[in-house]
């Protein structure tokens, strides 16, 4: 006598229990995402509307493979292949950090700092997947965005994401108009921090080699080296180390970037940095090291955790 087919609800419950045994955070939510994606449903709500649907052997095979990957602590976003950042679909893989929802606030902070400025020149250092720069180019009217990264692999991923979101994502040595979406543009350059921004790159993006930056954004590696063993497996095993660790107290690259900003920004231009929750006061205490900058605040994310600091060019 043939075995009864397993239903969506049964496989969901079994997957949840299996994930819990593997120590996976948000076991039920991850199970819902994987099953709805594996069954090609439009969204998780379709899952609830199809609880009694029997699954074919082929469908079960697809789900088993995905569930097995998540059980190794491979990130959900790598398994599904993308994530949403401010409503933009961002492809994710091992080449760059997965953009977090908390980071979305950087785009709001940038937009607020640029009110009243036409065609603002925005630079993002360490773009990774390109999510922040894509959102800025799409949401801030007339923005001329330059996104840099030291990793060519990360830049390749960012270009793919830019194209998928309607931005050409040209190289710095190409015509920036090729990256246009309406009046906005997004251009990429490879290099270490502000060393990537040469006069030729600036001329290509802003139309003038002497142009100064209106807003500088960076989500640089800020995890202290001593915390390597404390990271979740999803981060330790699958995120690139180059994008994670920032030296003894996590701020080596942040300090290096701040030192490089002298003479690069317009008066009144903002610097917006994502940091660790314990690092805001540290940077505030060091503000006098950068006399051309005014430290303007420590900011929390929507979870009420310290997440950002801001500066203004004098």
SVG drawing of the C-alpha trace seen along z (x, -y; Angstrom):
<svg xmlns="http://www.w3.org/2000/svg" viewBox="-5 -75 50 77">
<polyline fill="none" stroke="black" stroke-width="0.4" points="0.0,0.0 1.5,-3.4 2.7,-5.7 0.5,-8.9 2.2,-12.0 3.6,-14.5 1.8,-17.8 3.3,-21.3 2.3,-21.6 4.0,-18.3 7.3,-19.2 7.2,-22.7 6.8,-21.3 9.5,-18.6 11.9,-21.2 11.3,-23.6 12.1,-20.8 15.2,-19.8 16.5,-23.3 15.9,-23.8 18.0,-20.7 20.8,-22.2 20.7,-25.4 19.5,-27.6 18.1,-31.0 14.5,-31.7 14.0,-28.1 10.3,-28.4 10.9,-31.6 13.8,-30.1 11.7,-26.9 8.9,-29.0 11.3,-31.0 13.0,-27.9 9.8,-25.9 8.0,-28.8 11.1,-29.5 11.7,-25.8 8.0,-25.4 8.2,-28.5 5.5,-30.3 5.0,-34.0 5.6,-34.6 5.3,-33.1 1.5,-33.8 1.0,-31.2 2.5,-28.7 -0.4,-29.2 -2.9,-28.9 -1.4,-25.6 -0.9,-23.7 -2.8,-20.6 -1.1,-20.5 0.6,-17.1 4.2,-17.3 5.6,-15.3 8.9,-13.3 10.6,-15.9 9.4,-18.8 10.7,-16.9 14.1,-16.4 14.4,-20.1 13.5,-20.9 15.8,-18.3 18.8,-19.8 17.9,-23.3 17.2,-22.2 20.5,-20.2 22.4,-23.4 20.8,-25.5 21.6,-22.7 25.3,-23.4 24.5,-27.0 24.9,-28.3 23.1,-31.7 19.5,-31.6 20.2,-34.5 22.9,-32.4 20.5,-29.5 17.7,-31.6 20.2,-33.7 19.2,-37.2 17.8,-39.5 15.7,-42.7 17.4,-46.0 14.9,-48.9 12.8,-46.9 15.6,-46.4 16.5,-42.8 20.2,-42.2 22.0,-39.0 24.1,-37.5 27.0,-35.1 30.4,-34.5 31.9,-37.5 30.5,-40.1 28.6,-40.6 24.9,-40.1 23.3,-43.6 21.4,-43.8 18.1,-45.6 19.7,-47.8 22.1,-49.3 19.2,-50.7 19.1,-53.7 22.3,-54.9 20.4,-55.8 17.8,-57.8 20.7,-59.6 22.3,-60.4 19.1,-61.7 18.5,-63.9 22.0,-65.3 21.6,-66.1 18.3,-68.0 18.5,-71.1 21.6,-69.9 21.2,-69.3 23.1,-66.5 24.9,-65.5 28.2,-63.7 28.0,-60.6 30.9,-58.2 30.5,-54.9 33.7,-53.1 33.5,-49.3 30.4,-48.8 30.2,-45.0 27.0,-43.9 26.4,-47.5 23.1,-47.7 23.7,-51.1 24.9,-52.8 22.1,-51.3 19.5,-52.6 21.1,-56.0 21.2,-56.2 17.6,-55.1 16.2,-57.2 18.1,-60.5 17.2,-62.7 20.0,-63.5 22.6,-61.7 26.0,-61.0 27.2,-57.9 30.7,-56.4 31.0,-53.1 34.4,-51.6 35.8,-48.4 39.2,-46.9 37.8,-43.5 37.3,-43.0 35.1,-40.0 32.8,-42.2 32.7,-44.8 31.7,-42.2 28.8,-41.3 27.9,-44.9 27.8,-45.5 25.5,-42.6 23.2,-44.0 23.3,-47.4 22.3,-46.1 19.5,-44.0 18.1,-47.1 18.1,-49.2 21.5,-50.9 24.3,-50.2 26.9,-50.3 29.8,-51.4 33.5,-51.1 35.2,-54.3 37.1,-54.4 33.9,-54.2 31.3,-56.8 29.3,-57.4 26.2,-58.1 26.1,-54.4 25.0,-54.0 22.2,-56.4 18.7,-55.8 16.8,-59.0 19.1,-61.7 21.0,-59.5 24.2,-57.5 26.2,-54.8 29.9,-54.2 32.3,-51.7 36.0,-51.9 38.4,-49.4 40.9,-50.4 41.8,-50.8 39.6,-53.4 39.9,-56.9 42.9,-55.9 40.4,-54.5 39.2,-58.0 41.6,-59.6 41.1,-62.9 40.1,-61.0 37.6,-59.0 36.1,-62.1 35.9,-63.8 34.2,-60.8 31.5,-60.8 31.1,-64.4 32.1,-66.0 34.9,-68.0 38.2,-66.6 38.3,-69.1 34.8,-68.3 34.5,-67.6 32.3,-65.0 28.8,-66.0 28.3,-62.8 30.8,-60.0 29.3,-56.7 31.1,-53.6 30.2,-50.3 33.8,-49.1 35.0,-46.0 34.6,-46.9 34.6,-43.6 37.6,-43.4 40.0,-40.5 39.5,-39.1 35.9,-38.3 36.5,-35.9 35.6,-32.9 32.4,-34.5 30.7,-34.9 27.7,-32.9 28.7,-30.1 26.7,-31.9 29.2,-34.8 32.4,-33.0 32.1,-30.3 30.5,-32.2 31.3,-35.9 34.7,-37.1 37.1,-37.8 38.3,-40.8 34.9,-42.4 34.7,-41.5 37.7,-42.3 39.1,-45.8 42.1,-45.2 42.5,-45.0 39.5,-47.3 37.8,-47.0 38.5,-50.6 41.7,-50.4 40.1,-51.0 37.6,-53.6 40.5,-55.7 42.5,-55.3 39.5,-56.5 38.9,-59.5 42.6,-60.5 42.3,-60.4 39.2,-62.7 41.2,-66.0 40.6,-68.2 38.3,-65.7 34.9,-67.0 32.9,-70.2 32.4,-72.3 29.3,-71.0 29.5,-67.6 28.6,-64.6 30.5,-61.4 28.2,-58.6 29.8,-55.4 28.3,-52.1 30.1,-50.9 29.9,-48.4 27.7,-49.2 30.7,-49.9 32.6,-52.1 30.6,-55.3 32.0,-56.7 35.5,-55.6 35.3,-57.6 33.7,-60.6 36.7,-60.7 39.1,-60.7 37.3,-63.4 40.1,-66.0 42.5,-63.9 40.6,-65.1 40.4,-68.9 38.9,-69.4 35.9,-67.4 33.2,-68.1 31.8,-65.0 28.1,-65.4 26.6,-62.4 26.2,-58.8 23.0,-57.3 20.9,-54.2 19.2,-51.8 15.6,-50.8 16.4,-48.2 17.6,-51.0 21.2,-49.8 24.1,-52.2 24.9,-51.6 26.3,-54.8 28.4,-57.9 28.4,-61.1 30.8,-63.9 30.6,-67.1 33.4,-68.7 34.4,-72.2"/>
</svg>
